Amino acid sequence: MTSEANLADLLLAAGDGDRAAYADLYTRTSAKLFGIILRILPERSMAEDAMQDAYVKIWRNAAGYDASRGSPITWMATIARNVAIDLHRRAHPAGRTRDESVELDMIVDGGAGPSAEALTALQICLGRLDADQRKLVVAAYLHGDSREELAERLGHPMGTIKSWLHRSLARLKACLDG
């Protein structure tokens, strides 16, 4: 298992232009990041494009990595997820083509990330939301749909979508703090 400190060292070395460190970082993290990207972009060619774009961004921004703001794998996963979401939005501007079912066991494929207990708790708490609230939260926070996209797709004002999301997140927080 790759230690967070080791990844941080590799990331910082890559930020200083160390290509060998960057290659090692890629080797140690690419499977996890590609898994994240594939969940958003199941079409392999698009996922591969997103993967390349994500690692270019990681290379360019490695010097700006701040360990106080999160672990290296979380920082990199956020970049990969955002690149994949942006590519998905460009490819499907009118809405979504994927199922909105909740499959939390697919959020993390091992390694750094939420513990099994945290995922179980989240799954239980999501299950306590009504179906519409759950779909909205999953669409916004797992699939990355914007509030504007949700408002258009559901036919409600954006303010209503924001309110629903706010209330749903408050219920999730209360359940998780429970």
SULWO-V100459 format. One line per field, one symbol per residue. ss: DSSP state (2 for helix, 1 for strand, 0 for the rest). phi: phi as a letter, one per 30 degrees, with the letter a starting at -180 (. if undefined). psi: psi as a letter, one per 20 degrees, with the letter a starting at -180 (. if undefined). Layout:
ss = ???
phi = ???
psi = ???
This chain:
ss = 0002222222222220002222222222222222222222000222222222222222222222002220022222222222222222222000000000000222000000000222222222222200222222222222000022222222000222222222222222222220
phi = .dddddddddddddddjdddddddededcddddddddddcbddeddddddddddddddedcedcdbddcldddddddddddddddddddddbddkcbcdcdcbddcdbcjidkddeddddddddddddddedddddddddcccidddddddddcibdddddddddddddddddddddf
psi = ppqhgghgggghghhjjohggggggghhihgghhggghhhnioghhghghgggghghgghjhhjpohiirqghggghggggggggggghhhmhiaqjrqkqomhiigpkrbqaqrhgghggggghhhiqrgggghgggggigijprhggggghikqqhhggggggggghgggggghi.
